[in-house]
Amino acid sequence: MQDAGEFVDLLRHGEVAGGACFRGERDDPLTVIGWEQMTQAMAEPVWSEIISSPSRRCADFARQLAATHGLPLRLLDAVRERGFGAWEGRTTDQIPLDDLMQFWNDPAGFTPPDAELFAVFRDRVLSVWRELCDNPTPRLLITHGGVIRVLIAEVLQMPDSALLLIEVPFANLTRLRLSEPPGRPSLVFHRSC
C-alpha cells in the first residue's frame, strides 16, 4: 500500500507584471498581487524539496519559500514554460485570428513562428516527471501553466489536443500522487486558491 505522503504539488506562478500575453521565455517578475496569490496558496510545508523554473515569476517566490522554511531548492531549466517565439510578449488580439485558432484547436500540432516545438517542450517536462516518479517523496514544483497541463495530461492519459481544456489560473495548486509500481500516479486535486 502506498504511503499517503508520496506526492508532488504543482504551483503555478501568480500574476505577472506586464499583463496577459504569451510569456514563455520572457522573464517578467510577479506583481504585488502575484506574490499575495502565491502566499495564500501555500499551506504548512510538508515537502522534502522545492523545485522551480528559473524564470523570475517562479524562482523569486521559490527562493523566499525555501529560505523561510529551510528547504533545499533546485532551479531546473526543464520546467520552464514553452518558448512562444514570435508570439512572445504579444496579447491574443495581436496575433492573426486564424493562427490563434489553429493553436487553440491543436496546441501540440501548431507551432507559432520560431517557437519551441511542442514535442521538445513535452519531452523536457516529462524527463523531470520520470525523475520524480523514480524517487517518490513529497516535493513542491513551482512552474507554469503549460508545464502543469502537460503533467496533468500525462497522469490522466489525455490527448495533447485537449491540453488547453485544462484551466490553470494564477497560483493554482495541483497535487499528483505518486505510486510505486505497479500502481500509477493519480490526480488528487486541482484548485485555485
C-alpha positions in Angstrom: 0.0 0.0 0.0 1.3 3.4 -0.9 2.3 6.0 1.8 -0.1 9.0 1.6 3.0 11.3 1.8 4.2 10.4 -1.7 3.1 13.3 -3.9 4.2 16.3 -6.0 2.4 19.6 -5.5 2.4 21.8 -8.6 2.1 25.6 -8.0 1.6 27.9 -10.9 3.2 31.4 -10.5 0.9 34.3 -9.6 0.0 37.4 -11.6 2.9 38.8 -13.6 4.0 42.3 -14.4 3.1 43.3 -18.0 -0.4 41.9 -18.2 -1.8 39.0 -20.1 0.3 37.9 -23.0 2.2 34.9 -24.4 5.1 34.8 -21.9 7.1 31.7 -22.4 10.7 32.9 -22.2 10.0 36.5 -21.1 11.4 36.9 -17.6 8.9 39.3 -16.1 8.6 39.5 -12.3 5.5 38.9 -10.2 3.2 41.8 -9.3 2.4 42.5 -5.7 -0.9 40.7 -6.3 1.1 37.8 -7.7 3.1 37.5 -4.5 -0.1 37.6 -2.4 -1.7 34.9 -4.6 1.2 32.5 -4.2 1.5 33.2 -0.4 -2.2 32.5 0.0 -2.0 29.2 -2.0 0.6 27.8 0.5 -0.3 25.6 3.4 2.1 24.4 6.0 5.1 23.0 4.1 5.3 19.2 4.0 7.8 18.8 1.2 11.3 17.4 1.3 12.4 19.8 -1.6 11.3 22.6 -3.8 11.9 22.5 -7.5 11.4 25.6 -9.6 11.5 27.0 -13.0 14.4 29.5 -13.3 12.0 32.2 -14.6 11.7 35.1 -12.1 8.0 34.7 -11.8 8.6 31.3 -10.2 12.2 31.4 -8.9 11.8 34.6 -6.8 9.0 33.1 -4.8 10.7 29.7 -4.6 13.9 31.2 -3.2 11.9 33.0 -0.5 9.8 30.0 0.4 12.9 27.7 0.6 14.8 30.2 2.8 11.8 30.7 5.1 11.3 27.0 5.7 14.9 25.7 5.4 14.1 23.6 2.4 16.5 22.6 -0.4 15.8 24.3 -3.7 16.6 23.2 -7.3 16.1 25.5 -10.2 15.5 23.3 -13.3 15.5 24.7 -16.8 13.5 21.7 -17.9 10.4 23.1 -16.1 10.4 26.5 -17.7 7.5 27.5 -19.9 7.3 26.6 -23.6 9.0 29.2 -25.7 6.5 31.0 -28.0 8.9 32.5 -30.4 7.5 35.5 -32.4 4.4 35.4 -30.1 6.5 36.3 -27.0 5.0 39.4 -25.3 2.0 39.6 -27.6 -1.6 39.6 -26.5 -4.1 37.4 -28.2 -5.6 40.3 -30.1 -2.1 41.0 -31.6 -2.0 37.5 -33.3 -3.8 36.7 -36.5 -7.1 35.1 -35.6 -6.5 32.1 -38.0 -3.2 31.3 -36.4 -4.6 31.7 -32.9 -7.5 29.4 -33.6 -5.1 26.8 -35.0 -3.1 27.0 -31.8 -6.2 26.7 -29.5 -7.5 23.8 -31.5 -4.2 21.9 -31.8 -1.6 23.2 -29.3 0.7 20.2 -30.0 0.4 20.3 -33.7 0.5 24.1 -34.5 3.8 25.8 -33.7 3.9 29.6 -33.6 6.7 31.2 -35.8 10.2 30.5 -34.2 8.6 28.8 -31.2 9.8 25.7 -29.4 8.3 22.6 -30.9 5.7 21.1 -28.6 7.4 17.6 -28.7 10.6 19.2 -27.4 8.8 21.0 -24.7 6.8 17.9 -23.7 10.0 15.7 -23.6 11.9 18.0 -21.3 8.9 18.3 -18.9 8.4 14.6 -18.9 12.1 13.9 -18.2 11.6 15.7 -14.8 8.4 13.8 -14.2 10.2 10.4 -14.7 12.8 11.5 -12.2 10.1 12.4 -9.7 8.3 9.1 -10.2 11.5 7.1 -9.8 12.2 8.7 -6.4 8.7 9.4 -4.8 8.9 11.9 -2.0 6.8 15.0 -1.2 8.0 17.9 -3.4 6.8 21.3 -4.5 7.2 22.2 -8.1 6.8 25.9 -8.8 6.2 26.3 -12.5 4.0 27.5 -15.4 0.6 26.7 -16.8 1.9 24.8 -19.8 4.1 22.5 -17.7 1.2 21.8 -15.3 -1.1 21.0 -18.3 1.5 18.5 -19.7 1.8 16.8 -16.3 -1.9 16.5 -15.7 -2.4 15.2 -19.2 0.3 12.6 -18.7 -1.3 11.4 -15.5 -4.8 11.3 -16.9 -3.7 9.9 -20.3 -5.3 12.8 -22.1 -4.5 13.5 -25.8 -2.3 16.5 -26.4 -5.1 18.2 -28.3 -7.0 18.6 -25.1 -4.3 20.4 -23.2 -5.9 23.8 -23.4 -9.1 22.4 -21.9 -7.3 22.3 -18.6 -7.6 25.7 -16.9 -4.6 26.7 -14.7 -5.3 30.1 -13.1 -2.6 32.1 -11.3 -1.4 30.4 -8.1 -3.3 27.3 -8.9 -2.3 24.3 -6.7 -2.4 20.8 -8.1 -1.5 17.6 -6.2 -0.4 14.5 -8.1 0.0 11.3 -6.0 3.0 9.1 -6.9 2.8 5.3 -6.9 5.2 2.5 -6.6 4.9 0.0 -9.5 2.6 -1.5 -10.5 0.5 1.4 -9.3 0.1 4.6 -11.4 0.2 8.3 -10.5 -3.2 10.0 -9.9 -4.7 13.4 -9.7 -5.6 14.2 -6.0 -6.8 17.8 -6.5 -6.5 20.8 -8.9 -7.8 24.0 -7.4 -7.4 27.8 -7.5 -6.6 29.2 -4.1 
